[in-house]
């Protein structure tokens, strides 16, 4: 009997560990208002659609993940994925593109001006803007660099860009109970949710940016 109870407890623990590790368990989400944080609104509307860029980027990202893209790294002759697949950088690329920032064109222009900094021998416009290491350099050159202290919660806003060593995503306007924002991202094929509470669990954060 004791062995059976032990197996049951062990099974429950393993199940909980698995569900927690893969962010399957639901997490309560909080808003800026819950922490008396003023939501940032950009003064720029690059695509002239009547919505400020910060809000536009966040809305576009939510529209993109609503299509439930499947994780797969592929090369596209037109640069942007035109099927059901995508990778982490596509979350950012589509979020910015529909706000008036064409990363394929912008990154290509910046690489041609600063090729040594990108450490690229052969420039390929169709793929360069989808590589995290290139985006890190691009945002260093062209975006506002912000704090990487995740506990400085007022300076993390929905629509910001977050870069990890080999990964990238968009900051959500939803937060955990400490006020630390969720991240909207697409990291692997086994990801259950695109919006996850991951910042405290990662040790590879290398950049935090704002385009507008």
Secondary structure, 3 states (H helix, E strand, C coil): CHHHHHHHHHHHHHHHHHHHHCCCCCCCCECHHHHCCCCCCCCCCCCCCCCCHHHHHHHHHHHHHCCCCEECCCCCCCCCCCCCEECHHHHHHHHHHCCCCCHHHHHHHHHHHCHHHHCCCCCCHHHHCCCHHHHHHHHHHHCEECCCCCCCHHHCCCCCEEEECCEEEEEEEEECCCCCEEEECCCCCCCCCCEECCHHHCCCEEEEEECC
